[in-house]
Amino acid sequence: MMKVKIGPYKDWFGPYQLAELICFWAKDVEDEYGIKSKPDWVHNFGEWLAHGSVEPEPQVGDISAWGDRPHTWLYKFLSWIDSKKKRNIKVHIDRWDTWSMDSTLAEIVLPMLKQLKATKHGAPFVEMPDRPEHLQCYKEPEDYETDKFHFEAWDWVLDEMIFAFDSKVNDGWEDQFETGESDLQWKKLEDGMSEMVRGPNDTKVYDWEGRKKYQERISNGFRLFGKYYENLWD
């Protein structure tokens, strides 16, 4: 029996988190966007705990280079503690789990995709050729900032991925393209061989064109999954 146990990501606890813990009584303030956070002085306290000062050192330069600031012993100590934390990951695979690995993985990926769509907090850029026509809002790269369908496009991509994996899990989708009843019979040939022919009661009809389009949509969903795999984050 396959067993997968993956614990939550490890939490970083550094000088800034320590400052908020020490100043637990400080009330949150709300910015112009409605986002609540601790007052600036609490952040400055965390700055001092991390770097020994609030403002950057003169030799550091502009704010983009603040990462080069010296670190206090407290920062180094908390970083050392963080380096010892390990995410709990245990995976047990049996031989039969890879007999039809595409189907096995689909059972895991499908519910994860559904949860991701329901809980996501952002969206990556979806290239225009990967979008349906009604979500293509521009043609030239210089118009990127006018992408009014940015979030809708990602929702569409997730839906196509979900469609593909759902079709893999529920592998009887081909049945919808068959109608009628089969009446196949063997006909004796003059050379002693036999061939299979349709009997008088055979009404079976296959919608090969519809089946082809359905399969193309499944294949495209898997293609999108591979292309945007590194964008599957919450």
Protein Blocks (a to p, Z undefined) as FASTA:
>chain_A
ZZdddddddddddfklmmmmmmmmpccdddfkopacddfklmmmmmmmmnopabdcfklo
pfklmmmpccdfklmmmmmmmmmpccdddddddfklmmmmmlmmmmmmmmmmmmmmmmpc
bdcdddfklpcfklccbfbfklmmmmmklmmmmmmmmmmmmmmmmmmmmmmlmmmmggcj
ddddddddfkopacddddfklcbdcdfklmmmmmmmmmmmmmmmmmmmmmmcZZ
